């Protein structure tokens, strides 16, 4: 079971719909077109389309499984007393004297470009249950980070 935001759940449903209604028919058409070209044993286009179909079906299966095991967290029921899943945390990196903001999300929603980090990362694990003003010392591959929690909101 994986806890995710409503936004993350909606994105997965949208992706699954796209794969089923757009990508699957496109690949089926490519297979059919390649099959019409004759001998399948030496038909590169046919074999390439079949490989693509296998990858697509695997992705569809994984998404269906993720959706079946997903539990949506209602942001309205969360509080900002301590860092938890869906917390948006404003931090001061005392090690490098810089400010940063992360939102802690499920593994499937992680997107570093949007400052959304997986709850399974060392930084997120080190911040969990900490309160505003606490300093978390977190071991990362580059050494130890000292992060002070300045503000917690619901992301």
C-alpha positions as CSV (number, residue, x, y, z in Angstrom):
1,X,0.0,0.0,0.0
2,X,1.3,3.5,-0.9
3,X,-0.1,6.7,0.4
4,X,-0.3,9.4,-2.3
5,X,-1.9,12.8,-2.9
6,X,-5.0,13.3,-4.8
7,X,-2.9,15.1,-7.5
8,X,-0.6,12.2,-7.8
9,X,-3.5,9.7,-8.1
10,X,-5.2,11.8,-10.7
11,X,-1.9,12.0,-12.8
12,X,-1.6,8.2,-12.7
13,X,-5.2,7.7,-13.8
14,X,-4.6,10.2,-16.6
15,X,-1.4,8.4,-17.7
16,X,-3.2,5.0,-17.7
17,X,-6.0,6.4,-19.7
18,X,-3.5,7.8,-22.3
19,X,-1.7,4.5,-22.5
20,X,-4.9,2.5,-23.0
21,X,-6.7,4.9,-25.4
22,X,-3.8,6.4,-27.4
23,X,-0.6,4.3,-27.1
24,X,-2.0,0.8,-27.2
25,X,-4.1,1.4,-30.4
26,X,-1.0,3.2,-32.0
27,X,1.2,0.1,-31.4
28,X,-1.6,-2.3,-32.5
29,X,-1.8,-0.4,-35.8
30,X,2.0,-0.5,-36.2
31,X,2.0,-4.3,-35.6
32,X,-0.8,-4.7,-38.1
33,X,0.9,-2.6,-40.7
34,X,4.2,-4.5,-40.3
35,X,2.5,-7.8,-40.4
36,X,1.0,-6.9,-43.8
37,X,4.5,-6.5,-45.2
38,X,5.0,-10.3,-45.4
39,X,7.5,-12.6,-43.9
40,X,7.6,-12.0,-40.1
41,X,10.8,-13.9,-39.4
42,X,12.9,-11.1,-41.0
43,X,10.5,-8.2,-40.5
44,X,12.4,-5.7,-38.3
45,X,9.4,-3.3,-38.0
46,X,7.2,-6.1,-36.7
47,X,9.7,-7.2,-34.1
48,X,10.3,-3.7,-33.0
49,X,6.6,-3.0,-32.6
50,X,6.1,-6.2,-30.7
51,X,8.9,-5.2,-28.3
52,X,7.3,-1.8,-27.8
53,X,4.0,-3.5,-27.2
54,X,5.6,-5.6,-24.4
55,X,7.1,-2.6,-22.7
56,X,3.8,-0.7,-22.9
57,X,1.9,-3.7,-21.4
58,X,4.4,-3.9,-18.6
59,X,3.9,-0.2,-17.9
60,X,0.2,-0.5,-18.0
61,X,0.3,-3.4,-15.5
62,X,2.6,-1.5,-13.2
63,X,0.3,1.5,-13.2
64,X,-2.8,-0.6,-12.6
65,X,-1.0,-2.2,-9.6
66,X,0.1,1.1,-8.2
67,X,-3.5,2.5,-8.5
68,X,-4.9,-0.6,-6.9
69,X,-2.6,-0.2,-3.9
70,X,-2.8,3.6,-3.6
71,X,-4.5,5.2,-0.7
72,X,-5.2,8.9,-1.1
73,X,-4.2,11.2,1.7
74,X,-6.7,14.0,2.4
75,X,-4.5,17.1,2.8
76,X,-7.3,18.7,4.9
77,X,-6.8,16.1,7.6
78,X,-3.0,16.8,7.9
79,X,-1.5,19.2,10.3
80,X,1.7,21.2,10.4
81,X,2.9,20.3,13.9
82,X,5.6,18.0,12.5
83,X,7.0,16.9,9.2
84,X,5.0,14.1,7.5
85,X,4.0,12.9,4.1
86,X,2.8,15.9,2.0
87,X,4.6,18.4,4.2
88,X,6.2,21.3,2.4
89,X,9.3,22.0,4.5
90,X,11.3,25.3,4.3
91,X,14.8,24.6,5.5
92,X,18.1,26.3,6.2
93,X,21.0,24.1,5.3
94,X,23.4,25.0,8.1
95,X,26.2,23.0,6.5
96,X,26.3,25.1,3.3
97,X,24.4,28.2,4.5
98,X,21.6,28.1,2.0
99,X,17.8,28.0,2.0
100,X,15.8,25.2,0.4
101,X,12.2,23.9,0.2
102,X,11.1,20.4,-0.3
103,X,7.7,18.7,-0.4
104,X,7.8,15.1,0.9
105,X,5.8,12.8,-1.3
106,X,5.3,9.2,-2.1
107,X,8.0,7.5,-4.2
108,X,5.8,7.5,-7.3
109,X,5.2,11.3,-7.1
110,X,8.9,12.3,-6.5
111,X,10.1,14.9,-9.0
112,X,13.3,16.7,-8.0
113,X,12.8,19.4,-10.6
114,X,9.7,20.4,-8.6
115,X,11.4,20.0,-5.3
116,X,9.3,16.9,-4.5
117,X,11.4,14.3,-2.7
118,X,10.4,10.7,-2.0
119,X,9.6,9.8,1.6
120,X,12.2,7.0,1.1
121,X,15.2,9.4,0.6
122,X,17.7,10.0,3.4
123,X,16.7,13.6,3.6
124,X,13.0,12.9,4.0
125,X,13.6,10.1,6.5
126,X,15.7,12.5,8.5
127,X,13.1,15.2,8.5
128,X,10.1,13.0,9.5
129,X,8.4,13.9,12.8
130,X,10.7,16.9,13.3
131,X,9.2,20.2,14.3
132,X,9.8,23.9,13.4
133,X,13.1,24.9,14.9
134,X,14.5,21.4,15.1
135,X,17.9,20.7,13.5
136,X,18.2,17.3,11.7
137,X,21.6,15.8,11.1
138,X,21.2,13.7,8.0
139,X,23.9,11.4,6.6
140,X,24.0,11.6,2.8
141,X,26.6,10.3,0.3
142,X,28.4,13.6,0.4
143,X,28.7,13.7,4.2
144,X,26.4,15.0,6.9
145,X,23.9,17.7,6.4
146,X,22.6,19.9,9.2
147,X,19.1,21.1,8.2
148,X,17.1,23.5,10.4
149,X,13.3,23.4,9.9
150,X,12.0,26.9,9.4
151,X,8.5,26.4,8.4
152,X,6.1,23.5,7.7
153,X,3.0,23.8,5.5
154,X,0.9,21.3,3.6
155,X,2.2,21.0,0.1
